């Protein structure tokens, strides 16, 4: 049995997906790990636990298949931040993308001339998620730890060091740091000056097809030496590749805990007002788009309030059955889904959720549908920002857990006015990493494109007209409530 292994190092788990030489996934191994929140706004993890999950996930595939992979390629969540010594030993817990302790730093920098210049050069929005803002926060709040650092690295760099004893970062992960010039392909001097560091404190940037043959059986004693391991790219970029949305005109939407919309381009697509991102997939392709904070987490929050703290699959099924019985527009109820603040296109960590238009006639199913529609409105808001300077998007390939709900996918089609195709129900990032492995070892010359019949959801004109009217109100609500949201935030923080 010949196969390649795509491994996605996520915020909550490592998932290894075996893909055969025809590009079909057939086996999965997944290991979860926790996070800690020692203070409000903190979101931390233990890198050693993630390394252990990485190791166990690979072994799980080898045990299940009874065969060694022909190659391994890595996908990873972006914006993680670890302070390490010269032996890559963490000097503090890893800070994840979800950590918001540097929000004030980001807010002060975002709309300045310098902030816009850094955003334009690096392709990364100025936000607390970015390693740049985390570095500034560390310098200002824990100078002792800042000075002890041998390197500031991401979780993928940590794992790469475990495998090969070298500090190396791929262009894709580098392009999500606010520290890397995405055109010149080098660390960006002004961002380094602002952070108070030199390039020597960061890893060596390499292309996303960079690979090394595995030679150290002491780190993974079950893996055969000589297997090529490709450094790969970020999870968002590889989700587009795994969703076969790596050509202009076809976008990808992923909804997991959070959500994102991304489109391929042969050049960066900056939008300073909305701060959409431009990350590197490979030498020819940028993946441009924007993330939202509140995807599945908003539906989970709502369901917990209905069914209890530990909702099961049946609870989700019943929820969507109820939602399907409510007409488009939730009988005039509109929900702003900013439960954890929001990223694109408003970039406001002090925003909050809100139900608007509540009347006596509204019942629980109306609220349930409004929550789902609010998530879709947030993605529509990002889509509109991306389309301001991208080629016309004619189709969106969708992935993530939400694809299990037909009513959710149809609603997103109706709100965006685009055809939605379900290509990868899950595992798009890991599958994208596997595609990169297949190309790297010469099994394929070009990345796969859609050839099979897909399940396509087309927008329903009557519903789209309703949503167009409601979306106008949705966007106006944030402008009208922004000042009040900030007052409430400051009262409670």
Secondary structure, DSSP 8 states (H G I E B T S, - for coil): --EEEEEEE-SSEEEEEEEETTS-EEEEEEEE---B-SSTT--EE-HHHHHHHHHHHHHHHHHHHSS--SEEEEEE-SS-BEEE-TT--BSS-EE-TT--TTHHHHHHHHTSHHHHHHHHHH----STTSHHHHHHHHHHH-HHHHHH-SEEE-HHHHHHHHHHSS-EEEHHHHTTTTSEETTTTEE-HHHHHHHT--GGGS-EEE-TT-EEE---TTTSTTS-TT-EEEEEEEHHHHHHHHTT--STTEEEEEESSSEEEEEEESS----TTTT-EEEE-SSS-EEEEEEES-SHHHHHHHHHHHH-SS--HHHHHHHHHHHHTS-TTGGG-EEE--TT-B-TTT-BTT---EEES--TT--HHHHHHHHHHHHHHHHHHHHHHHHTTS----EEEEESGGGG-HHHHHHHHHHHTSEEEE--SS-HHHHHHHHHHHHHTTS-SS-----S--EEE---HHHHHHHHHHHHHHHHHHHHHHHHHHHHHHHH-
